[in-house]
Amino acid sequence: LGSAPNSAIFFGVYEVTKSALSNNTSASPIESQMVAGMVGGVASCIGRVPADNAKQKVQTGLFRSTWASVRGIYASQGLGGFFIGFRATAMREMPFSVVQFTLWENLKWNLSARYNRKL
């Protein structure tokens, strides 16, 4: 349940980016998939990093509940406090998403061709 919003962000951004690149540029399908994976990975960090920051502060005992953590982060660091670590997390997600979704799309294409049906 906790990862559903981040996955929704990722897949929404991934599909829109892939479609835009495929339809409006001379990028190859693999290039479109790679860039879309990277953009989707970074976009999903927008939801993941603030949630992880609040969760980690509860796990380390700084706060007793998630809501107390959210209030405490905002009170002490403002909105920016929720995004501490965003750059590092995005840098980790980019290569992972590029590889994962380029492989997935190509596996899907090969299986579709092999079994003569769209997956």
Backbone hydrogen bonds, N-H to C=O, Kabsch-Sander energy under -0.5 kcal/mol:
donor,donor_aa,acceptor,acceptor_aa,energy
4,A,1,L,-0.7
7,S,3,S,-2.5
8,A,4,A,-2.6
9,I,5,P,-2.4
10,F,6,N,-2.7
11,F,7,S,-3.0
12,G,8,A,-2.3
13,V,9,I,-2.6
14,Y,10,F,-3.1
15,E,11,F,-2.5
16,V,12,G,-2.0
17,T,13,V,-2.7
18,K,14,Y,-2.8
19,S,15,E,-2.4
20,A,16,V,-2.5
21,L,17,T,-2.7
22,S,18,K,-2.5
23,N,19,S,-2.4
24,N,20,A,-1.9
25,T,21,L,-1.1
32,S,28,S,-2.6
33,Q,29,P,-2.4
34,M,30,I,-2.5
35,V,31,E,-2.5
36,A,32,S,-2.5
37,G,33,Q,-2.4
38,M,34,M,-2.1
39,V,35,V,-2.8
40,G,36,A,-2.7
41,G,37,G,-2.3
42,V,38,M,-2.1
43,A,39,V,-2.5
44,S,40,G,-2.2
45,C,41,G,-0.8
45,C,42,V,-0.7
46,I,42,V,-0.5
46,I,43,A,-1.4
47,G,44,S,-0.9
48,R,44,S,-1.9
49,V,45,C,-2.3
51,A,47,G,-1.3
52,D,48,R,-2.8
53,N,49,V,-2.6
54,A,50,P,-2.1
55,K,51,A,-2.5
56,Q,52,D,-2.9
57,K,53,N,-1.6
58,V,54,A,-1.2
59,Q,55,K,-2.6
60,T,56,Q,-2.0
61,G,58,V,-1.3
62,L,57,K,-1.8
63,F,57,K,-1.2
69,S,65,S,-2.0
70,V,66,T,-2.7
71,R,67,W,-2.5
72,G,68,A,-2.5
73,I,69,S,-2.9
74,Y,70,V,-2.3
75,A,71,R,-2.6
76,S,72,G,-2.3
77,Q,73,I,-2.9
78,G,73,I,-0.6
78,G,74,Y,-1.3
81,G,78,G,-1.2
82,F,79,L,-1.5
83,F,80,G,-1.3
84,I,81,G,-0.8
86,F,83,F,-2.1
89,T,85,G,-2.4
90,A,86,F,-2.9
91,M,87,R,-2.4
92,R,88,A,-1.6
93,E,89,T,-2.2
94,M,90,A,-2.3
96,F,92,R,-1.0
97,S,93,E,-3.1
98,V,94,M,-2.4
99,V,95,P,-2.3
100,Q,96,F,-2.9
101,F,97,S,-2.2
102,T,98,V,-1.5
103,L,99,V,-2.4
104,W,100,Q,-2.2
105,E,101,F,-2.2
106,N,102,T,-2.0
107,L,103,L,-2.7
108,K,104,W,-2.7
109,W,105,E,-2.2
110,N,106,N,-2.5
111,L,107,L,-2.6
112,S,108,K,-2.2
113,A,109,W,-2.3
114,R,110,N,-2.5
115,Y,111,L,-2.5
116,N,112,S,-0.7
117,R,112,S,-1.6
